[in-house]
């Protein structure tokens, strides 16, 4: 009978370890991607959201502002065609909801496994 109790305890320990594994993986993933407070918009408009993956919120805010400055070199409706802080960015400006005095955009910047995604509203 003692052997059965020992076997049952070992099986329970093994099962607890297997069940605990997904929790650890989920926790690591949760910390890798997170929402951050957006930086102050330097011009006439707003940063409306900021999300980072595998990088810090501070870096995300710096990338968003650097993209803004790069974009504004080409005017209010300008686009940035260069890497900013070693991140390569793609911008999407949806046609729906656009009015003559403002537009909204979503920018995704990547550097290896790091990602910064932010949205903004630019007043013209």
N, C-alpha and C positions, 0 to 999 in steps of 0.2 A: 504494500500500500504506500509506503514512503516514496517509492520510485514513481508512482503515478502522480503524486502531489508535486514532486520535483519536475517531472515532465510537463505538467500543467502550468507550473510557474514559468518554466522556460518558454513554453509556447506563448503565454500571455506577454512575456517580456519581448519576445520577437514580434508579436503582433502589434504591440504598442510602438515599437521602433518603426515598423512599416507604416503604421497609420500616422506617425508623427512626421514622416519625411515630406509629404506634400505641404504640411503647414510651414516647414522651414523654407521650402522653395517659394511658397506664396509670399512669405514675409520678405524674402530677399527681393522679389519682383516688385513688391509694393514700395520698397524704399528706393528702387532704381528709377521709377517714374513718379513724378509728383507735380502738383499744381503749385505755382508760386505767385506771389503778388507781383503784378506788372510794374515796370519802372514808370517814373513820371515822363510824360510825353514832352519832348523838347519844343514842339511847335503847336500849331492849331489842330488839335485832335486828341485822341486817347489811345493808349494801349489797353485793350479790353480783356485780354487773357494771356497767360504765360504758362507753359508746361515744359518740363525738362525731363530727359531720360539719360541716366548715367553721367550726369554733370550737376553742378550746383545751381541754385537759384541765382546766385550772384553772377555766375558766368552767363546764364540765360538773359539776365537783365542787360549785361554788357553787350551781348550779341544783338539783342533787339535794338538798343540805342545805336550801335555801330551800323546796323542795317538801315536805320532811319537816316543817318547822316550820309551814307553812301547813296541812298535813294534820292534824297533831296538835292544832291549835286546836279541832278538832271531835271530840276523843277518840282513843282507841287505834285504833279502826276507822274514824276519820274520813276524809273525802276533801277535797281542795283544789279549790275552784271558781274560783280567781282566778289571774291571770298571776303568775308568780314570776320576778323579774329580767327582765321583759318577754318571757318565754317562756310560751306557752300549752301546757298539758300535758293529756294524756289518759292515764288509768290503766286497766289491765286486770288484774283479779284472777280467775284461773281457778278454777273450782269444784273441779277435780280436784286431789287432793293436799292439800286444806285440812283442817286438824284444829282442834280446839277451842282449842288454845293458841297457834296461829300461823297466818299466811297469807302467801302470796307474791304479788308484784305486779310488773308491767312497766309502766313509765311512759315515754311518748314526749313530749318537749317540743320545740316548734318556734318559731322566730323568723325569719321570712323563709326563707332558704336554710340557716340554721343548725339543727342538730338535736342533741339530747341524749337518749340512750336509756339508761335504767338499770333494774336490777331490785333488789328488796329483799325481805327476809324480816322481818316484824314479829311479835314475840312479844307475846301478849296477856296 
